[in-house]
Amino acid sequence: MSELKFRFKYHVNSPKELEYNSKHVQDLLEKWGMKRHSYIKRFIYEEYFDNEKDEIFFFWNFLTKKMLYDAGIVRRESGAIVKTSPIYLEENISTPIMITDELRKLLLIFDSPHYNIFSIEDRNEFIFRIFKSICLGGDVCQFEDLIIEYLNVLKKIYKDLISVQKNEETGDLIIKSFVYKIINLSNNSLFPPSTTTITNDNINCNNFCYMTIDPVNRWVNIWYHAAYEYLC
């Protein structure tokens, strides 16, 4: 793995207001239990050099909802997330998670009949990781009954973190940003020791820290969240 090096400074007054900080998004994050321990911060980098890109995820057109409709995860007519009998997810987790709909079964349960509608490659896409994180939420999470709010917030966060340009010749969208997942710090703990730990690789705790680098605007964005307990 190559060593990533850059120097940056915090930009207090961002030249572009983050949609993440809008009242609508912040109200929903509070409802989903993510506001208290989550933030996006933007920096301006002065120097950045990386000879080999590791842990980079490219754009995937997640916002087509056909797969969710066809699989019976979301009702086509209303956009309602299909409810199920409660299931408690307890393996390798200190606080059980109660799953009450097909969407969270799709996201969390490996042997769910719908788990494989998204491949491992799909699930590793950054846009899928954003979607999964906001759907799981944080402590004392109130889930949405309709899919639309998750998709709206997904779109806003993705636009905040990822820089896209249009190819003038082909009209295709080109992703210019690089995405890195920070898993540890050399001199300090990345997450509080009291946070819930899930060791199953198919589940993953909703603790995360992502860094996106925008070489066009020279921005470095940090998106961080620490989930203390799941009390959904």
C-alpha positions in Angstrom: 0.0 0.0 0.0 1.4 3.4 -1.0 1.8 6.2 1.5 -0.6 9.1 1.1 0.9 12.5 1.8 -0.7 15.9 1.7 -0.8 19.2 3.6 -4.0 21.1 4.2 -5.7 23.8 6.2 -9.2 24.1 7.5 -11.4 26.3 5.4 -13.8 28.0 7.8 -15.9 29.7 5.1 -16.3 27.2 2.4 -16.6 28.7 -1.1 -19.5 26.3 -1.6 -22.0 25.7 1.2 -22.4 22.1 2.1 -25.9 20.7 1.6 -25.1 18.4 4.5 -25.4 21.4 6.8 -28.9 22.4 5.5 -31.7 22.4 8.0 -33.6 19.6 6.1 -30.6 17.3 6.1 -29.7 18.0 9.7 -33.3 17.5 10.9 -33.3 14.0 9.2 -29.9 13.1 10.6 -31.1 14.0 14.0 -34.2 11.8 13.4 -31.9 9.0 12.3 -29.6 9.3 15.3 -26.6 10.5 13.3 -26.4 14.3 14.0 -24.8 14.2 17.4 -21.7 12.1 16.4 -21.4 12.9 12.7 -20.0 15.8 10.6 -18.5 16.7 7.2 -15.6 19.1 7.3 -13.9 20.7 4.3 -10.3 21.7 4.0 -8.2 23.3 1.3 -5.1 21.2 0.5 -1.9 23.0 -0.4 0.0 19.9 -1.6 -1.1 16.4 -2.4 0.8 13.6 -4.0 -0.1 9.9 -4.2 1.7 7.7 -6.6 -0.7 4.8 -6.3 -4.5 5.1 -5.5 -5.7 2.7 -2.9 -9.3 2.1 -1.7 -10.8 4.2 -4.5 -14.5 3.8 -5.3 -16.0 5.0 -8.6 -19.5 6.2 -9.5 -22.3 3.7 -9.7 -25.8 4.8 -10.8 -27.5 3.8 -7.6 -30.3 6.3 -8.0 -32.2 3.9 -10.4 -34.7 2.4 -8.0 -35.8 -0.4 -10.4 -33.8 -3.1 -8.5 -35.4 -2.1 -5.2 -38.9 -2.1 -6.8 -38.5 -5.4 -8.7 -37.1 -7.2 -5.7 -40.1 -6.2 -3.5 -38.0 -4.0 -1.2 -40.0 -0.9 -2.0 -43.6 -0.6 -3.2 -43.6 0.9 -6.7 -46.9 2.8 -6.3 -46.1 4.6 -3.0 -42.4 4.3 -2.5 -43.1 2.7 0.9 -40.4 0.4 2.3 -41.9 -3.1 2.8 -42.3 -4.1 6.5 -41.4 -7.5 7.9 -41.8 -9.4 11.1 -39.1 -8.2 13.6 -35.8 -10.0 13.5 -33.0 -9.4 16.1 -29.5 -9.3 14.8 -27.3 -10.4 17.7 -24.2 -12.2 16.3 -20.9 -10.5 17.0 -22.6 -7.3 18.3 -22.9 -6.0 21.8 -26.3 -4.3 21.3 -28.8 -6.3 19.2 -30.3 -4.5 16.2 -34.0 -5.0 15.5 -34.7 -5.3 11.8 -38.3 -4.6 10.8 -38.3 -4.1 7.0 -36.9 -5.6 3.8 -34.5 -2.7 3.2 -32.4 -3.4 6.4 -32.6 -7.2 5.7 -31.1 -6.4 2.3 -28.4 -4.3 3.9 -27.5 -6.5 6.9 -28.5 -10.1 6.6 -26.2 -12.1 4.4 -28.6 -15.0 3.8 -31.5 -12.7 3.0 -33.2 -13.8 -0.3 -32.5 -10.3 -1.7 -29.0 -9.8 -0.4 -27.4 -10.8 -3.8 -29.3 -8.3 -5.9 -26.3 -6.1 -5.1 -22.9 -7.7 -5.8 -19.8 -7.3 -3.7 -18.6 -4.8 -6.2 -21.8 -2.8 -5.9 -21.6 -2.8 -2.1 -18.0 -1.5 -2.2 -19.1 1.5 -4.3 -18.9 4.7 -2.2 -22.5 5.7 -3.1 -23.8 2.4 -1.7 -21.8 2.9 1.5 -23.4 6.3 2.0 -26.8 4.8 1.4 -26.2 2.0 3.8 -24.9 4.3 6.5 -27.9 6.7 6.5 -30.3 3.8 6.3 -28.8 2.2 9.4 -28.5 5.5 11.2 -27.1 5.9 14.7 -28.2 5.6 18.3 -32.0 6.1 18.9 -32.8 6.0 15.2 -36.3 6.5 13.8 -36.5 4.8 10.4 -38.3 6.3 7.4 -41.4 4.6 6.1 -40.7 5.9 2.5 -37.5 5.5 0.5 -37.6 9.0 -0.9 -35.9 10.8 2.1 -33.0 8.3 2.1 -32.5 8.9 -1.6 -32.7 12.7 -1.3 -30.1 12.8 1.5 -27.9 10.3 -0.3 -27.9 12.6 -3.3 -27.0 15.7 -1.3 -24.2 14.0 0.6 -22.8 12.5 -2.6 -22.8 15.9 -4.3 -21.0 17.4 -1.2 -18.2 14.8 -1.2 -17.7 13.9 -4.9 -16.7 16.2 -7.8 -18.2 15.4 -11.2 -17.3 16.9 -14.6 -19.0 16.4 -18.0 -16.9 15.2 -20.9 -17.5 17.9 -23.6 -17.1 15.4 -26.4 -19.2 12.5 -25.2 -21.4 14.1 -22.6 -20.5 11.4 -20.1 -20.0 12.3 -16.5 -16.5 11.8 -15.2 -15.7 11.4 -11.5 -12.7 13.5 -10.5 -12.6 12.8 -6.8 -10.7 10.1 -5.0 -12.2 8.4 -1.9 -10.2 6.9 1.0 -11.5 5.1 4.0 -9.6 6.0 7.2 -9.4 3.0 9.5 -7.0 4.1 12.1 -4.9 6.9 13.5 -1.2 6.6 14.5 -1.4 8.5 17.8 -5.0 8.5 18.8 -8.2 6.4 18.7 -10.4 7.1 15.7 -13.6 6.1 17.5 -14.5 6.3 21.3 -13.8 3.0 23.0 -17.5 2.7 24.2 -18.8 2.5 20.6 -20.5 -0.7 19.5 -18.2 -3.1 17.7 -19.3 -5.6 15.0 -16.7 -8.0 13.8 -18.6 -9.7 11.0 -17.3 -8.4 7.7 -20.7 -8.7 6.1 -22.3 -6.4 8.6 -19.7 -3.8 9.8 -20.4 -1.3 12.5 -21.7 2.1 11.4 -18.6 3.8 12.6 -16.7 5.3 9.6 -14.4 8.0 8.5 -14.0 8.8 4.8 -11.8 11.3 3.1 -12.5 12.5 -0.4 -10.0 14.5 -2.4 -11.2 16.9 -5.1 -8.3 17.8 -7.4 -10.4 20.3 -9.4 -11.3 22.6 -6.5 -8.4 21.5 -4.2 -10.8 20.4 -1.5 -10.4 17.7 1.1 -13.6 16.5 2.7 -13.8 14.4 5.8 -17.1 12.6 6.6 -17.1 11.0 10.1 -19.6 9.2 12.2 -19.4 7.3 15.5 -22.4 5.2 16.5 -22.4 4.7 20.2 -25.4 2.2 20.5 -28.1 1.0 18.2 -31.4 1.5 19.9 -33.7 1.4 16.8 
